[in-house]
């Protein structure tokens, strides 16, 4: 998702399939200042979340 400018994101919602028993089991949250180099969001201890 490209928000066009820096934004604070406080939640992410995922949705499974309405027809088949399929759902998200994991995902990554990354950010980039230039759309070339992507970095993980990290917690206060420096661990990727």
C-alpha positions in Angstrom: 0.0 0.0 0.0 1.4 3.4 -0.9 -0.1 6.1 1.3 1.7 8.8 -0.7 3.2 10.4 2.4 4.4 9.2 5.8 1.6 7.9 8.0 1.3 6.4 11.4 -0.4 3.0 11.2 -1.9 1.7 14.4 -3.7 -1.5 13.2 -3.8 -4.0 10.4 -6.8 -6.1 9.6 -6.7 -9.3 7.5 -9.6 -11.3 6.1 -9.8 -14.9 5.1 -11.7 -16.3 2.1 -15.5 -16.2 2.3 -15.8 -19.3 0.1 -12.9 -21.6 1.0 -11.3 -22.4 4.4 -8.3 -20.1 3.7 -6.8 -17.4 6.0 -3.6 -15.4 6.6 -1.2 -17.2 8.9 1.6 -14.7 8.9 2.7 -11.4 7.3 5.5 -8.8 7.5 5.2 -5.1 8.0 7.9 -3.2 6.1 8.6 0.4 5.3 10.6 2.3 2.7 11.5 5.9 2.1 12.3 5.3 -1.6 10.3 2.2 -2.7 13.6 0.4 -3.4 15.0 -0.6 0.0 12.4 -2.1 2.4 13.1 -2.4 6.1 11.1 -4.2 8.8 9.2 -2.3 11.5 11.0 -3.0 14.8 9.9 -3.0 18.5 11.7 -1.1 21.3 14.3 -3.9 21.6 15.1 -3.7 17.9 13.4 -6.9 17.0 11.2 -7.1 13.8 7.5 -7.3 14.5 
